[in-house]
């Protein structure tokens, strides 16, 4: 029975991430050169470190394939930029949360190259590569996720040092870069002085005219692959997201009453496929503290079929299954993961997937609502917001059903450090679903003893049961009415008890 009638336009592109990768790993951190300035090198006694944050999606390490650095050569025919040796360092990043201090950890790998003199004023890109033909030769660096881990990133350092007789030449230096187009970075340098063993961070201060912080990054591009992505269950169909540092409370943005919120889940599927879950997980943020206890709250979770209209709109359709959970009060801030499981395969629901709107994908909804009185719903608790999941795909908006209309909601845009490059804020809920995608199976007959499905249990059905007496020739077999793998007297008793016309 469908309880929803209105539609929502599919306003966002579905994104699905593949686990496959080429022999040369993709670029996962990239900066573009600024056109304004560059910084001369500090000479051979200093290693300058660029902080590189890569999208980790649950990973703990990064395997590095190559690093490309932009070296500024301020040369001319009259005064060439002199030959110099450039060293590259891959190092771990440390962070002390109590003091907010970054540090440089173990050096994982180094390489060096000598570049000749240059008579042009240009950015010369130098690439350092490891194991292009053998991925096992590529260095692996542990990621620091204390700072940006909740945002989905892990960080490490890429260091640069000039050595040789021209190490301190003002005609060679590293090129200042803009904010990363791929990945995330600090707006400062790490600076390690070899002679003293002192590491610190360095910034260029504030621009006197604009009042903005000057960019303190140098041009780096890194290709690699996040590894150790956690023990992903083989039956995880959708999920493995990093949490955003915010939560969504429907009462804040709608009309003060509880609302169902819908998260679109897409899994790899073909037309006719269905999804049979064995576990559903949702994340509820509990913002308690020692001073303020968050009250207990009810959470109702539902699996909802996704429908596609000829107009190109998507909408919720049948509610396939739902369950209510009660969460206890809390006096610490954390994300409580509510788990809905089906231990017995025969009890698991089946959701017919919507496969018309996106080739190769099938969609369904996980819907969530909070239950409680006004004080409970006004407390600092709500549905946990996450970044794009690494398994499956979803829209970057939430669906909600209010006053007979199903619509979509997003959190708008954020500037990402520059109004010229706005990005959509994450608008997805923390949901995970485990299970199996495959061809839909017909529902079991309403009258299981009617083996030939003619509407009556009679001698024809009895003959079919006696014809397969003993161990089932296949599993399951229709005549095994009690599902114990045998056709025997127990099944005969069930058939005789149902003798006659099947109930309508």
Secondary structure, DSSP 8 states (H G I E B T S, - for coil): -B-----EE--S------S---SS--EEEE--EEEEEEEE---TTEEEEEEEEEE-TT--EEEEEEEEEEEEEE--SSS-B--EEEEEEEEEEEEETTTTEEEEEEEEEEEEEEE--B-SEEEEEEEEE--SS-GGGS-EEE-B-TTTGGGTEEEEEEEEEEESTTTT-TTEEEEEE-S-SBSB--SSEEEEETTTTEEEEE---B-TTT--B----B-EEEEEEEE------TTEEEB---EEEEEE-HHHHSSSS---EEEEEEEE--TTEEEEEEEEEEEEEEE--SSS-B--EEEEEEEEEEEE-TTSEEEEEEEEEEEEEEE--BSSEEEEEEEEE--SGGG---EE-B-SSSTTEEEEEEEEEEE--HHHHHSSEEEEEE---SBSB--SSEEEEETTEEEEE---EE-TT-GGG-EE---EE-EEEEEEEEE------SSTT-TT-SSEESHHHHHHHHHT-EE-SSSS-TT-TTSSSEESHHHHHHHHHT-EE---
